[in-house]
Amino acid sequence: MRGLHHREPGVVGALMYYEDTYAEVAKQSGITLRPEVFDILYRLKKDRRLVMMSDCLGYVDFPEGFEFHHYLRQETFRIRQQSLEITDCHGCTRTISAEDWPEVRKLEMSFLDSVKNVVGRLEHGWVSAAQIACLNPAILAGVADRKGSLTPGKDADILVLDDQQELQAVWCRGVCQPLVK
């Protein structure tokens, strides 16, 4: 996607111009989208029209031989012998098994960590975060009748955080799930 230009506003300009258009933003690590750009979009879209989503590819689901070059990281990812092989711009290669949870977890910032990175900059803190990270994505996906908010009759997908914003419990469809650390 080309950038915003004063004579050719493109997709970014249209997104900013049309008030009723949702703006989707990838996880907030500061790499894919600078914090200042997130803040500009948030000022324009507020809680009602901003959507936080994950751009994690879930490499373990790709077929043998799949290859992807990550232009920001300057790394090439390929699936080889049911593992993820990562080659950096210097030609150094490392391999990660899908079962090696500690290493897999280091590949991408978690969605929760992304939300924690912006919650202090949102107008209503965690209430705003619930809107842009839960309800708005559910609305866009067409599943707001059963997902995205804590309402009687919905699926009861819940994250429980402590005072330090650390994950304490996960409930999926009303069933507490084991936490893997």
C-alpha positions in Angstrom: 0.0 0.0 0.0 1.4 3.4 -0.9 1.7 6.1 1.7 -0.5 9.2 2.2 0.3 11.9 -0.4 -1.3 15.4 -0.4 -2.4 15.0 -4.0 -3.0 11.2 -4.0 -4.5 10.3 -0.6 -5.0 6.7 -1.5 -6.3 4.1 0.9 -4.8 5.8 4.0 -6.5 9.1 3.0 -9.8 7.4 2.4 -9.6 5.6 5.7 -9.0 8.9 7.5 -11.6 10.9 5.5 -14.6 8.6 5.8 -15.8 8.7 9.5 -17.9 5.5 9.3 -15.0 3.3 7.9 -13.3 1.0 10.4 -9.5 1.3 10.6 -7.7 -2.0 11.4 -4.3 -1.8 13.0 -1.9 -4.7 13.5 -0.3 -5.4 16.9 1.4 -2.5 18.5 5.0 -3.4 18.8 6.1 -0.1 17.2 7.6 -2.0 14.2 4.7 -2.4 11.8 2.9 0.8 12.8 4.6 3.6 14.6 2.9 4.7 17.9 2.3 8.2 16.5 0.4 6.8 13.6 -1.7 4.6 15.9 -2.5 7.7 18.0 -3.5 9.7 14.9 -5.9 7.0 13.8 -7.3 6.7 17.3 -8.0 10.4 17.4 -9.9 10.2 14.2 -11.7 6.9 14.7 -12.1 6.8 18.5 -13.4 3.7 20.2 -16.2 3.2 17.7 -14.3 2.7 14.5 -10.8 1.4 15.4 -10.0 -2.3 15.4 -7.0 -3.9 16.9 -6.0 -7.2 15.3 -3.1 -9.6 15.1 -1.0 -10.0 12.1 0.6 -13.2 13.3 0.7 -15.8 10.6 0.6 -18.9 12.6 3.4 -20.6 10.7 2.6 -24.1 11.9 -0.5 -24.2 9.7 1.5 -23.7 6.5 2.4 -26.6 4.2 5.8 -28.1 3.8 8.0 -25.9 1.6 6.0 -22.7 2.3 8.3 -19.7 2.3 7.7 -16.1 3.3 10.1 -13.1 3.4 9.4 -10.6 6.3 10.6 -7.3 4.8 10.7 -5.5 8.2 12.6 -8.1 10.0 14.7 -8.9 7.0 14.2 -12.6 7.7 12.9 -15.5 5.5 10.6 -18.0 7.1 10.2 -21.5 5.5 8.5 -24.7 6.6 10.9 -27.6 6.4 10.5 -31.0 8.0 7.5 -29.8 10.0 9.6 -27.1 11.7 10.0 -23.4 11.1 13.4 -22.4 9.6 14.3 -18.7 9.9 17.2 -17.2 7.9 18.3 -13.7 8.6 19.8 -11.2 6.2 23.3 -12.5 7.0 22.5 -16.0 6.1 22.4 -17.4 9.6 19.6 -19.9 10.1 17.8 -21.2 13.1 15.1 -23.9 13.4 12.1 -23.9 15.7 9.9 -26.9 16.3 6.1 -26.2 16.6 6.2 -28.1 20.0 8.9 -25.8 21.4 6.4 -23.4 23.0 8.9 -21.1 24.7 10.7 -20.5 21.4 7.4 -20.2 19.4 6.1 -17.6 21.8 9.2 -15.4 21.2 8.4 -15.2 17.4 5.7 -12.7 17.7 4.4 -10.2 20.3 1.2 -11.5 21.9 -2.0 -9.8 21.2 -2.4 -9.1 24.9 1.0 -7.4 25.0 -0.1 -5.3 22.0 -3.2 -4.1 23.8 -1.1 -3.4 27.0 1.1 -1.2 24.8 -1.7 1.2 24.0 -4.2 1.0 26.9 -2.6 4.0 28.6 -3.1 6.1 25.5 -6.8 5.3 25.0 -9.5 7.7 26.1 -11.1 5.2 28.5 -8.3 2.8 29.2 -9.4 -0.8 29.5 -13.0 0.1 28.5 -11.7 1.5 25.2 -9.4 -1.5 24.8 -12.3 -3.9 25.2 -14.2 -2.0 22.4 -11.3 -1.9 19.9 -9.8 -5.3 20.6 -13.0 -7.3 21.3 -16.3 -5.8 20.3 -15.3 -4.0 17.1 -13.5 -7.1 15.6 -16.5 -9.2 16.4 -18.8 -6.6 14.6 -16.5 -6.7 11.6 -16.4 -10.5 11.5 -20.2 -10.7 11.8 -20.1 -12.6 15.1 -21.1 -9.8 17.5 -24.3 -11.8 18.4 -22.1 -14.3 20.3 -18.6 -12.7 20.7 -16.9 -9.5 21.6 -18.6 -8.5 24.9 -19.7 -10.0 28.2 -23.5 -10.3 27.7 -25.9 -13.0 28.8 -26.2 -15.6 26.1 -22.8 -15.0 24.4 -19.9 -17.4 24.4 -18.2 -16.2 27.6 -14.7 -15.9 26.1 -12.9 -14.1 28.9 -9.3 -13.1 29.9 -8.7 -12.5 33.6 -5.8 -10.1 34.4 -4.3 -9.3 37.8 -3.5 -5.7 39.0 -0.2 -5.9 37.1 -2.1 -6.7 33.9 -0.7 -10.3 33.8 -2.8 -13.1 32.5 -4.3 -15.2 35.2 -7.0 -17.2 33.5 -8.6 -17.8 30.1 -12.2 -18.9 29.6 -13.3 -20.1 26.2 -17.1 -20.6 25.7 -17.5 -20.6 29.5 -14.8 -23.3 30.2 -11.6 -22.4 32.0 -8.6 -23.3 29.9 -5.2 -24.5 31.2 -2.5 -21.8 31.0 0.7 -22.8 29.4 3.7 -20.8 30.6 
